[in-house]
Amino acid sequence: MDPVCGLDVHRQIVSLLDKPNPVIFDIGCNDGSDAQRFLRLLPSAQLYCFEPDPRAAARFKEKWVLIGIG
């Protein structure tokens, strides 16, 4: 999926939420791309990410450490 189109989908989801600081569960978060998009649009959101595949979880951790969150 094109990253810009992906962000549009996230904007549509955010537009359905009633508050600026929702709790979001990202089940099967892979490398955290969706989580990153949601935090970009909702910086006050509480985000809980779960990834059962250890390889994807390692990519997730690496990516978030690189952007200064992990």
N, C-alpha and C positions, 0 to 999 in steps of 0.2 A: 504494500500500500504506500502510496506517495505520502511523505511526511506532512505536507500541507493539507492534503485531504484528511489525513488522520487527525490533525489538529482541529479541522472543521467538525469532525464527528465528536471530538471531546468538547468543543464549544457548544454543540447541540445538547449534549448530556448536561453540561454545566447550566445551560439555560433552563433546564427542568428542575434544578435544585432550588429550594426555598431559602437557603442561607449561605453566607460567604465562607463559613467554616464547617463544612460537612465532614462526617467520618466516611472514608472511602476504604473499602476492602478490595485489594487487587489479588485475586486468587489465580495462581498460575502466572505470576508477574513476569516470567521470562527474564529479560535483561533490564526491566524497569522503564521501558520507553513510555508506556501508558501512564505510569505513576509520575514520570517527569512532566508529561504534558498536563496532567491534572494539577500538579503543583505550580506549573507556570501560569495556569489560569486561575487557580485558587490557592494562593500562597499560605492561607490560614487553615487549609484543610488538614485534618488528622488522617494520615495515610498508613494503612497496615498492608504490607505486602507479604505474600506467601508463595514460595516456589519449591516444589518437591524434588525437582531434578537438580542434583548437586552441580552439574556442569552449568546449567542456567543460573543457579544461585550464585556460583562463583563469578559469572559475568555481571550479574546484578551488583554484587558487592564491589567488584572492581570499578564499575561505572560510577557508582555513588561515591566511592572514595575519591575518584578523580574529579568529581564536581564539588567535592568538599562537604558532603552530607554524611557519608558513612563512617 
